[in-house]
Amino acid sequence: MLKNALMAVAVLGLVVCLPGCKSKQEQAADQMIDVMQDIANALKTVKDKESAEAAATQIKDLAKKGSEIGKEYKELEKAMSKEERKKMDETYEPKVEEIGKQIEAEMKRIATEVKDPAALMKLGAAMAEMK
């Protein structure tokens, strides 16, 4: 009886976990995608000097968070096989490229719309925080 109950709990755990369980590497990659999207969203709010400065503050914090996640991912990546890395690249590269294009487009838009060099420098410095 106890054996059957334990088996049922184990099976239920697998059924619940399998579709939503992600490796630590996948979790870190998802977090990085979220940070990148948050940066793109912050850039979309920039309309003038004041909003550029506000976005720069937000982006600086996000960039620091992204750097921490990146360091964590690099450590986790050491334990990955070539096949696992390839799968991660296939899964996440398109997302990274898409958000990268959003960020690039927003930076170009901001460069033409915001005429304040100091505000643009703050944005650039904030973006550079992500290493």
C-alpha positions as CSV (number, residue, x, y, z in Angstrom):
1,M,0.0,0.0,0.0
2,L,2.8,2.5,1.0
3,K,4.7,1.4,-2.1
4,N,1.7,2.2,-4.3
5,A,1.3,5.6,-2.7
6,L,4.9,6.5,-3.2
7,M,4.8,5.4,-6.8
8,A,1.7,7.5,-7.4
9,V,3.4,10.6,-5.9
10,A,6.5,10.0,-8.0
11,V,4.4,9.6,-11.2
12,L,2.4,12.7,-10.4
13,G,5.6,14.6,-9.7
14,L,6.9,13.7,-13.2
15,V,3.6,14.5,-14.9
16,V,3.6,18.0,-13.3
17,C,7.3,18.6,-13.7
18,L,8.1,17.4,-17.2
19,P,6.4,20.0,-19.3
20,G,7.5,22.9,-17.1
21,C,10.8,21.8,-15.7
22,K,13.8,23.7,-17.1
23,S,17.5,23.2,-16.5
24,K,19.4,25.9,-14.6
25,Q,20.9,26.9,-18.0
26,E,17.5,27.3,-19.5
27,Q,16.3,29.3,-16.5
28,A,19.3,31.6,-16.8
29,A,18.8,32.0,-20.5
30,D,15.1,32.9,-19.9
31,Q,16.1,35.4,-17.3
32,M,18.6,37.0,-19.7
33,I,15.9,37.2,-22.4
34,D,13.6,38.9,-19.9
35,V,16.3,41.4,-19.0
36,M,17.0,42.2,-22.6
37,Q,13.3,42.7,-23.3
38,D,13.0,45.0,-20.3
39,I,15.9,47.0,-21.7
40,A,14.1,47.2,-25.1
41,N,10.9,48.3,-23.3
42,A,12.7,50.9,-21.3
43,L,14.2,52.3,-24.6
44,K,10.8,52.5,-26.1
45,T,9.8,55.0,-23.4
46,V,12.5,57.5,-24.4
47,K,11.0,60.6,-26.0
48,D,13.1,63.4,-24.7
49,K,16.0,64.3,-22.3
50,E,14.0,63.6,-19.1
51,S,12.7,60.2,-20.3
52,A,16.2,59.3,-21.6
53,E,17.7,60.0,-18.2
54,A,14.9,57.9,-16.5
55,A,15.5,55.1,-18.9
56,A,19.2,55.2,-18.4
57,T,18.8,54.7,-14.6
58,Q,16.5,51.7,-15.3
59,I,18.8,50.3,-17.9
60,K,21.8,50.6,-15.7
61,D,20.1,48.4,-13.1
62,L,18.9,45.9,-15.7
63,A,22.4,45.8,-17.3
64,K,23.9,44.9,-13.9
65,K,21.4,42.2,-13.4
66,G,22.1,40.9,-16.9
67,S,25.8,40.8,-16.2
68,E,25.2,38.7,-13.1
69,I,23.0,36.3,-15.0
70,G,25.6,36.1,-17.8
71,K,28.3,35.2,-15.3
72,E,26.1,32.5,-13.8
73,Y,25.3,31.2,-17.3
74,K,29.0,31.0,-18.2
75,E,29.6,28.9,-15.2
76,L,26.6,26.6,-15.9
77,E,27.7,26.4,-19.6
78,K,30.9,24.7,-18.5
79,A,28.9,21.6,-17.5
80,M,27.0,21.4,-20.8
81,S,27.8,19.0,-23.6
82,K,28.2,20.2,-27.2
83,E,24.8,18.9,-28.0
84,E,23.2,20.8,-25.1
85,R,24.9,24.0,-26.2
86,K,23.7,23.5,-29.7
87,K,20.1,23.0,-28.4
88,M,20.4,26.1,-26.3
89,D,21.7,28.1,-29.3
90,E,18.9,26.8,-31.5
91,T,16.3,27.7,-28.9
92,Y,17.5,31.1,-27.6
93,E,19.5,32.6,-30.5
94,P,16.4,33.7,-32.5
95,K,14.9,35.3,-29.4
96,V,18.2,37.2,-28.6
97,E,18.5,38.3,-32.2
98,E,14.9,39.6,-32.3
99,I,15.3,41.6,-29.1
100,G,18.7,42.8,-30.3
101,K,17.1,44.2,-33.4
102,Q,14.5,45.9,-31.2
103,I,17.2,47.5,-29.1
104,E,19.2,48.6,-32.1
105,A,16.1,50.1,-33.7
106,E,15.3,52.0,-30.5
107,M,18.8,53.3,-30.2
108,K,18.7,54.6,-33.7
109,R,15.4,56.2,-33.1
110,I,16.6,57.8,-29.9
111,A,19.7,59.1,-31.5
112,T,17.7,61.1,-34.1
113,E,14.9,62.2,-31.7
114,V,16.7,63.1,-28.5
115,K,19.0,66.0,-29.3
116,D,20.7,66.1,-25.9
117,P,24.2,64.7,-26.0
118,A,24.5,64.3,-22.3
119,A,21.3,62.2,-22.1
120,L,22.5,60.1,-25.0
121,M,25.8,59.6,-23.2
122,K,24.0,58.4,-20.1
123,L,22.0,55.9,-22.1
124,G,25.2,54.6,-23.8
125,A,27.0,54.3,-20.5
126,A,24.0,52.4,-19.0
127,M,24.0,50.0,-21.9
128,A,27.7,49.5,-21.5
129,E,27.1,48.2,-18.0
130,M,26.1,44.9,-19.5
131,K,29.3,42.9,-19.8
